Structure formats: structure tokens, C-alpha cells
Amino acid sequence: MAQQAAEKRELTETAGSPAGAASIESLDPRTDAVIATYPVADANEVARVVERARPAARWWESLGFDGRKRWLLDWKKAIASDAQALAAVISRETGKPQGDALLEVMLTVEHLDWAARNAAKVLGKKKVPSGLVSANQEATVRYQPLGVVGVIGPWNYPLYTPMGSISYALAAGNAVVFKPSELTPGVAVWIADKWQALVPNQPVLQVITGDGGTGAALCRAGVDKVAFTGSTPTAKKVMALCAETLTPMVAECGGKDAMLVDADADLEEASNFAVFGAMGNAGQTCVGVERIYVADGVFDTFVQKVAEKAERLRPGGAPDSSYGPMTMARQSEVVREQIDDALARGGRAVLGGPESIRAPFVEPVILVDVPEDSIAVREETFGPTVVINRVADLDEGIAAANASKYGLGASIFTRDRKRAVAAAERLRAGVVTINSVLGFAGVAALPFGGVGESGFGRIHGADGLREFSRAKSVARQKYRAPLNLLSMERKARDMKIAAWLLKTRHGRG
């Protein structure tokens, strides 16, 4: 029976659902037990949902920033007051411990609160300088909502990550249609139910469950923007679908995030963060830690500390487990392939190895001296393994960190603040933390996103609000211009003065 459930889960992950299926099953990855069954929305249903969102978007926009703020803060209260129940849903669908799931709820609520409270300040009407030549014009800019935003979410952080788009899109005045991962539909339905209990007659936030075909239908349904989080190969497919209708998108994709440890780093602190970043959530964190470059003089001591701490971790499905299973069953084989490749190329396992994979759980694995062309260094792992390699100094570590097609996150450990800030500027990454890992995640004002194959666009912060808005510029003439240049009958005298101003203002100094 368990084998049949596992095979069914593998089919669901690969194809979304069996051909022609009208429903998908949400499974507990710890046991493969069926949690609930959800419908698969086809293209016609997706189109109907998007059409229902259109008048709701107009109503939502008409409320203005203050009106939307009140509804969003009420929604926040409803989520926060029932946080343990939501964490239980997250825990069941992903397998992560309840405490980790509750932390995800906490971080999500912080972002929802910030978006609701800051939208007016960021997006509201502002005067901008008109300049000397256009001094007779009053110039203003404001940001208007796009309309209906489609959000396609991931399974590893099924609340925090998609809500980084949903919260900011709603605060900006848009309606949202949310298609969650087929592995975690219950989380999406839970938050949508909380919204609809507050606003039952306005489908400002709707959820469509289903498989990859449902996501493709959303991209083609005429939404005004798509916010996608997932793997880089899938992002490319989504981008191609959006290109059919010139639908803009923001893409938050994979990472191969590097951690740099300088010779003067606090090794106890750095090793704690290394284990947290690499092993937390079973390593299924796009902006966690997958590569560590350590200065030669402290390499052996650092590796020892990381190994000692990681060895104490106990993965499993119990409430007190350090972390849970691979939420996506086939990810265990990706982890195995990378470990095998690293060892075959001359790397060493100082903790664990191929035997650490006991699906659906994977025990911590620490690899050292792995060649930089190994897939364990080049490709995203998404498992509780980490590669620790030796470098001469911080400069060599930066070069190694930047030699990747990905560019999502990075971290630096050193006691020298000046060196750390300078190194952060040189790292090719969307976000850098100094003397911590994932420290940015709770700072709602900081934008988040990647470069290269880690994606484009930004969620969170002021940039996240603008991501789901369009700028509206207005120039109002206050009085007639002293030089009447915007006329088909402009005078030679005016042009002579204009030429003199051009040379005097911009052609000297």
C-alpha cells in the first residue's frame, strides 16, 4: 500500500495529475497518507476565475490605500490569531516540523503588515522636480494597480514565498488569482478561506488548484502579470507562455547560494549559521547555503565545528525532529546523484554519504574538496547537503562564489565590517547577509530577487509594491512658458534664447 502511494505521488509530481483526472490528492510526505482531495481547474474554469476577478479588482482599487489597509490588517489578524492551525496545515503538506511552519507564518505576517501599512507612502501621488526648462509645469507621479495578478507558488515555503507576491499585489490594489503547488494546495485554500470569511462577496483573492496544465492556463488567461516561484527550467516554460500574450512576469527561481568564511570570522557563530542554512527545512531553501568557501587558515577547524553540529541533527517525522522529509519524493535521487558525482571526482564526505539517503528522509551530508566543475557545486541541490571548499582568502572566495549561473543569495562571515561591506558589493547576488544567514527574510522593507538564472524582478519592500503597479505621470501647465517652443509657430527669438540656454547650461563646466 505504501509503495502504491509513493508511485501515485511520483506521478503527481511529474505530470501534475493523471491524464484526464478531475482531482489531485494532497499527501503527507512523511507517510504518503492522503490529507485531502482538490479539484483540477481546467482552462475554462481558470478563465472564469480571472473574469470574476475583474470587477473585484475595480472595487478593490476604488477603496483607496486606507480602505485596502483596513481589510488587509483584518486579514492579518485573522491569520495571526489562528496561526497554529495554519502551521499545522503547512507541516502536514510539507513534512516540516510544526515549529518551522509557525516561523513561516510569523515571517509572512510581518510582510503582510508592512505592505498594508506602507503602500500609500510608496505608491501614492508625489510631486517631482520639473527642471529649469519646464518650470511652468507641475509634475506628479503615482502608481496604479495592474488589475489581476496571477501568482504561481512553490511547495517548499508554501505560505511565505507566494505571500511575498500576494501581499504586495493586494496592497498595490490588484486582485489576485493564486495557483499553489499541487503538493501544497491546502495552505492556499486555508488563506483564501480566511479572506473570503471577511469579504464573502468580492473575489479579490481566489485560489485555483490543479497541476501544471492549470498553471499554464493561468498564464494564458489574460492576467495583467504573473508572479512565479519555482525552478529555473520551469520558469523558462512559464516565460514562454507569458510571451504569447506579452504578459509581464516576475520570476524567483533557484539558487546555489554561497557562504564565505574569512580567516578572522567567529567560527562558532559561522558554523551555527552554516548548519541552519544548509540543513534547515531539509535543505529545501532556494536562498539557503549550498556552497561554503573557507579561508585556508581556519578551514579544518570550521569543518570540524560544522560536522559536530550537523551530526547532532535528527531528521524525521516526529514533533521533535530537526527537519522533515524531502517534500518532493524524487528530490532524494537528485541529492544522491550529486553526492555520487562529488565523490567520484575526488571529493570527500566528512559526514554522511550515499547511505544517508533513507527516503523520504535524508540525513546531513558534508562534502569537502569537491571540484568546482562537479554538479554538487554547479547545480542546485535542494537537500540537506553542503559542499565546503578551501580558498586562500576572501577574494578567492568571492571569485568562486560568482562563478555560477545563479545569483540569488550569499553570506559573508568576518569581523572586519569594512571588508564585509566591500565584499558584499562585489558578490553577484540579489541579497547578501553579513554574519548571518537568511537574516533578510524578516526585514519586510528589503526587496528580494535574483540575477542570472535565479530570476528577475523583485518582491518585498517598496520595489515589491512597485512590481505590481504601473507608473502614471502627469504634467500640468501652471502658466504659459516664457519661451514658446511647443508651437508650430515658434519665434526665431525664442529659438535663439533656447540655443544659448542649451550651451550655457549643458555645454560648459
N, C-alpha and C positions, 0 to 999 in steps of 0.2 A: 504493500500500500504506500509506504513512504517513497519507494522507488518510482511508482506511478505519479505521485505528487511532484516529485523532483523533475520528472520528464515533462509534466504538464507545465511546470514553472519555466523550464528551459524554453519550451515552445512559446510561452507568453513573452519572455524577454526578447526572443529573436524576432518574432513576427508580430508582436503586439497581441494577437489573439488568433485562434484557429480560423482558417478561411471561412468567411460567411458567418462567424459567430456573432451573436447579438449581445454577448456579455463577456466580461472578464472577471476573474477571481483575484481578490487581494489575498496574498498568502503571508503567513508569518515565516520569515526566512530562517528562524531558529528551528522550526519543526515542520514547515511546509503545510501546516494546518490552514484551512480556508477560513479567513476572517469575515469576508463579505463578498457579495457579487454586485457588479456595477454594469450599467449598460454601455455598449459601444456606440457612440454617436457617429452616424454616417454623415456624408457631405450635406444631405438635405437638412438634417437636424442642426448641424453646425451653422448653416446659412440662416436657419430660422432663429437661432440663438443670437447671432450677430445682428439680425434685423430687429429683434426685440430690444437689443442694447441701444439702438439709435435714438429713439425718443427718450430713453432713460438717461442717455448722455446729455441730451439737451436740457432735461430737467436738472440734472446734477450740476451742469455748468451754470444754470440760472441761479443757483443758490449762492454763488459767490464764495470767496475764500472763507468767510466767517461761518456761513451755513454749512459748508462741507466740513469745516473743522469740528463743528459740534457733532455731526454724525460720526466722523472718524474717531473722535475721542470716546464717544459712546461705544463704538465697536471695540476700541482698545480695551475699555473697561470690561466689556463682556468677555473678551478673550482672556484677560488677565485674571478675572475673578474665577474662571473655570480652567485655569492653566494646567492643573494636574490631570484633568480629563483629556485635554488636548495632548499633553505629553504622553499619556498612555496610548493614544492612537498612533502617535509618531513612533513610540517604542515598539508597538506590535507590528507595524508595517515595515520598519527598517531593521528591527532587531537590536537597536542601540539601547543601552541602559536607560532607565527612567530618568536618572539624574542628568544625563547628557541631553535627553529630549527636553527636559524642563529648562535647561540652559538655552536651548534653541528657541524656546518660547520667549524667554526673557529678552534675548537679543532682538527678536522680531518685534516685540512690543516697543522697545526703545526706538526702533526705526519708524514704526507707525506713528508714535508720538511726535517725533521730530518732524516728519513730513507734514503732519497735520498742522503743527504749530508754526512752521516756517514757510509754508507755501506762499502766503501773501507777501512776505518780505522779499522772497526770491523772485517771484513771478509777477508781482503787482506792477502797476504803471509807474514809470520813473522818467524824470527829465534827464536828457543827456545834452552835453555841450553842443551848440550849433556851429561854433567856429566863427572866425572873423568874416569870411566871405558870405556866410549865411546868417549873419547876426539878426536879420529880420525874421528868422524862422524860429518858432518854438518846437523843439524836437523831443518826442517822447517814444518810449518803447515799453511794451508789455508783452506778456506771454499768454497765449491762448491754448486751450486743450486741443488735442489732435482729433478726438472723437471717441472711437472704440479701439482699445489696445488689446491685442491677443498675447497672452503670456503662456509660454510652454515651459513647464518646470521640471526639475530633476528629482531623483529619488534619494540622494544622499543626505541632503538637508531639505526635506520636502515642505517645510514651512519657512524657514529663514531666507532661503535663496529666492523662491518666487515672490515672497512678500517684499523683497527688495525692489521688485518692479511694481507689484500690485499697489503697495502703499503709496509710492511716489506718483504712479499714474493716476490713482484716485485723487490724491491731494491736488494734483495739477488740473483736475476737472474732467477726467476721462471716465468712461465706462470701461469695464474690464471683462473679457472672456478668458477664463483660466482653464487650460488643458494640463492637468498634472501627469506625472509619470504613471504608466499603467501599474507600476509596482506600489505606488502610494496614493491611490485615489481617495482613500478615507480621510486623509488630512485635509485635502482640498474641499471635500464635501462638508467637513466639520466647520471650517471657517466661513464657507458660503452660507451654511445654515445659521450661523451666528449673525451674519449680516442680514439675511432675509427675515430673521425674527425681529430685527429693528426696523427694516424698511421692506415690508412684505409686498408692496405694490410697485416698486421701482427696481427693475433688474439691472442695477448699476454694476453688481458683481455677479457673474454667472459662472458655473463650472460645467465643463463638458468632459466626461470620462470616455476613455477608449484607448486605442492603440496608435501606432504610427500613422495609419490612414486618417485618424481623427485629427492629428496634428497637422498633417498635410492639408486637410480640408480647411482648417482654421487659417492657414497661410493664404489659401486661395479665396477666402470668404469675403474679401473686401475690407478687412480691418485696416485701420489707419497706421498701425505699427505693430511689429511683432517683437516681443522680448523673449529671447531663447536662452536657456541654460542647458548645457549638455556637452557631449564630446565634440571635438573638432570635426571629425568626419561627418557627424550628423548635422552640425552647424552649416557645413558646406551644402548639404542637401536642402536644408531649410532656406538658405540664402538663394539657392537656385529657384526654389518655388516662389519666394518673395519677388524675385526679379521678373517673374512672368507678369506681374501687375505693378511693378515699381513700388512695391510696399517696403518702406524702410524697416530696418531691424537693428536691434542691439543684441550682440552675441557675447555671452560669458561662457568661455569654453575651458578646455583642460589646462593643466599646468604641470611643470616639472620643477617645482619651486626649490630654490637653493638656499641653504643656510651657510653663512660664513662665520668661522670662529677664529679670531685673531689671537696672537700669542699672549696678549695681556688680558684676555677675556676671563670673566668669572666662570670657571669651568663647571662648578656645581650648578649655578644658575643656567648656564647654557645647556648642560646635559639634561636638566629637568625639562626645559622647553623643547629640546630635540625629541625626547620620548613622547611628549604631549603632541607635538606637531606631526610626528611620523606615525604614531600608533593610535592616537585618538580617533574615535569613530571608525576603528579598524582600518585606519589609513585612507578612508574614503572621503578625503577632503581635497578639493581641487587646489586650494591655496595652503595646504599643509606643508610638510617637509619631506622631500623625496631624495634630495642630494645634500650632503654636508661636506664642505671644504674646510679643512682644519690646518692651521699653521703647523709646520713640521715639529717645532719645539714642544708643542703640547698635544700632539696627535695621540700618542699612546695613552696618556692619562685620560684624555677626553673619551676615547673609545672605551676604555675600561669603565668609566663612570656611566656612559650610556648603556653599556651591556649589563651592568649590575642593576640599573633601574628597570630596563626593559625585561630582564629575566624575572622580575617580581610580578609582571603583569599576568593576569589570568583571563583569557577570552572565554566567552561562553554565553549561555542564555539565562543565567541566574541573575537575580536583582543586584548582587554584589560583584558581578563580573566586571573586569577592567574595560572591556569593549565587547561588542556583539559580533555577529557573523558577517560574511560577505552578503550584502543585501541582494546583489545580483549573482546568482549561483556560478555563472560561467566566469566571473572575475577571478575565481580561485585558479583557473587554468592560465590566465594572464600572469598572475603572480608566479606560478610555477615556471612558466616559460622564461620569465626574466631572471629568476634565481638560477635556473639551469644555464642560461646563456652567460651570466656573470661568472659562474664557477668554471664553465668550460673555457672562458677567455682568460683565466688566471686569477680571478678574484677569490677572496677567502670569506667564509662565513664564520664570524666570531660568535654569533648566536643564531641558533636555528639552521634551517636549510630546507631542502625539498620535503623533508619529513615533518616540517612544521605545518604543512597543509593537511588539515583534517576537516575537509568540507563538512558543513558550511563555515567552519571556523579556521582561522589561520593564526598561528602563534607568531610572536615577534621574530623578525629576521633582520640581522645586521650584517651587511656585506662591506668589506674593505678592499682597497687596492683593485677596484674594478676599472678596467679600461674605459676611457671616455667614449669609445665607439660602441660599447655594449648597449643593448636595448634597455638594460636596467638603468642606464644613465640617460639615454636619449628619449625614451618613451614614457608616458605617464603610466604609473603602476596601479594606483588606487587600491593599495593594500598595505598591511602593517609591516612593510619592509623599508629599509633605508640604506642608501649607499654612503659610506664615509670615506672620502679620499684625502690624501695628504697633498698640501701645497706649500710652496716656500714661504709665502706671505699673503697678505690681504689682496695685493694687486693681482697675483696669480689666481687667487680665488675668484675675484671679480671677472677675470677673463674666462675662467672655466664656467662660471655661472651664466655669463652672457652668451656662451657658445651653444645656444639652444634655440630651436624654432619657437619655443614657448616663451612667454613673458608675462606671467600673472603676478606672482608674489615672490618676495625674497626677505631674508632676515640677516642681520649683522650683529655679532656679539664682540664688543670691545669696550674697554673702559675709557678710551680716548674719544670724547664726544666730537671733536673736530674731524678726526679721521672717519668716524662713523657717518657723519653728515655728508662728507665729501664722497665716501664710498656709495652711499645711498643715491647720490646724484648720478653716479656712473653706472649703476645697475639698470639693465634693460628689463624693467618690471613695472606693472601698474601700481603696485603698492609695496612699500618696504617698511619693515619694522626693525627697530633698533633695540637690542637687549630684551626682546620678547618675540613671541610667535603668535600670530593671529590677534595681536593687540589692537588692530584697527577695527575688528569686526563689530565692536560695541560702540564705536565712535560714529554716530549717525551722520555727522557733518562731513565725513570724509567720503569722497567718491571712490567707487571700486570698479575695476575692469582691467583688461589686459591689453597686450600688444602682440603682434605677430599671430601665431596660431592659437593664442589664448583669447582672441576675440577683439571686439571693438565696441565703442560706446561705453557709457558709464551709468551705473545705478548708484543709489545712495547720495546723500548730500545735495547741495544746490545743483550740481551737474546732473544728478539723478532726476530732480524735478524738471530741469530744462530738457532732459532727454525725451520727456513725454509731453512736450509743448512745442509750439511754433511761435517765433518772434513776430510781433506785429509792430511795425514802425509807423509813426505818424508825424508829419511836419506841417505845422500851421503857420501861415504867414501872418505876422502881427502888424506889419506895416509895409509899405512899398519899399523895395530895395533902393538905396541911393544910386546904385549902378543898375540900370535896367537891362540886364544881359539875357534874361529869359524871354526874349521877344524876337520876332522875325523882323522888327523894325528898329533894332538897337542902333544907337548912335555911334559914330566914329569916335567921338569924345569919350564915351563910356568904355569902348574897347581899348583906347589908348591908356586910360587910367588903369584898367584891368591888367594890361600888359605890364605896366610899371609896378603894380602891386605884386604881380607874379614874380618878377625879377627881384624886387626888394625883399619880399617875404621868404622866398624859397631859393633864390639863386645866389645868395651870399652867405658868408659865415661857415 
